[in-house]
Amino acid sequence: MNSNPHADNTDGDRTETTDHPQRDPDAAASHDDGETSRALSRRRFVQATGATAGALALGGTAVAGAQPLEETCESFGEIDVGDGDFLLINNDWGESVEDSGFEMCSWLAEDGSYGYEWTTRPDGGEPNYPQVLLGTKPWGDDSDVGSFPVQRGDIDELTLEVDIDLNVSGGEWNLAEEWWLMEQPPDQQIETHTHEIMLVLEWSDEHSHGGVDEPGVWTDQFGNEIDYWTVYSGGGGTDAAFHIFRVSGGLTTGQVDLSEIIDFMSERYGLSEDLWVSGIEVGNEYWGGVQGDVTYNTLDVTVNGTTYESGSDAGDGSDPEPESIEVGEYETQDSTDDGLHNDFTGDGETTHDDVTAFFENLEDESVQNNPEAFDFAGNDEVSFADVVDLLRQV
């Protein structure tokens, strides 16, 4: 039950009653690991849905022509993205991929971009919400970052920056950011949420809440005009008040100031500063008859001076191995796929010429500044011992 003392005043005369079943992965059908072979790989999925012929216009996506670094087609499968600060969640809370005969896969590419795609799901039912999570959820989900959950009164800065490619068609859908307000952090007590706060960034013509309650309630520092779309009496199948805002005209590339929403809710409804903000979720709600492919090139969140980055600009959480390193007159290569640059001469193998070139350039700045590429001895430095170990490979 909602025990927040302000909850009864948040609905006002704009309240509409609807049913939003709780978005709890435990409520979804349990997954049988033996059935994972049923899921199509991303490449087979693209082919099976006709995406290569343009059905979903996937030709420009980051991994359309290659296998992803990691993927999951499982119900509520998760992938770490953005240096492990974010969770990419294959969230099928409304219509299970395991029970309904359609496919939804989430993926991470080598350049750090990520996303998800799905075939047309059956009509009816609640929306699915494949998403990215930074922080927590009321049910205990946690990407394990220090900035969330955080009490409302402690937030001075909260911004979102996105660059998202959307290829979605066929009916009702949106691209939405949201968080929950909670009386307790989930690690102390789960399901204490009192409010669900959503900012819709983009939406289809079919997605409507019966008209906008209050257009243009403010313009943020980035020039976005924000509408107060509506409020429902229950969010996520609970007694939580569900407040929905939207960026007028839509936003798939750019920045938005989320702290303005916190200020609005304080001024309008007097919400307690002691309530906890769960985290930041961004994803696509979609209903029956919709198919799509979504790529996140950038999704960055800044809270009180700390910026969490994800997407191709941020990489995949590790420093990528260089394809080649210029050492003197040579362009060194890794011909054995072990991360070590054994090939100096470019013939695709390790020879005495490579050993000689390595020895002659051992003190070269490009060698000494890239120990991860030349540490053949495995002692975390580049020295004559590495020349000896390379010689042993000949």
KAVEN-V745441 format. One line per field, one symbol per residue. burial: + if it has 16 or more other C-alpha atoms within 10 Angstrom, else -. A space follows every 10 residues. Layout:
burial->???
//
This chain:
burial->-+-+--+--+ +---+----+ +++++--++- --------++ +++-++--+- ++---+++-- ++++--++-- ++++++++++ ++++++++++ ++++++++-- -+++++++++ ++++++++++ +----+++++ ++++++++++ +++---++++ +++-+--+++ +++++++++- ++++++++++ ++++++---+ ++++++++++ +++------- ----++--++ ---+++++++ ++++++-+++ ++++++++-- +---++++++ +++------- ++--++++++ ++++++++++ ++++++++++ +++----+++ ++-++++--- ----+-+--+ -++++---++ +++++---++ +--++-+++- ++----++-+ +++++++--- +++--++--+ +---
//
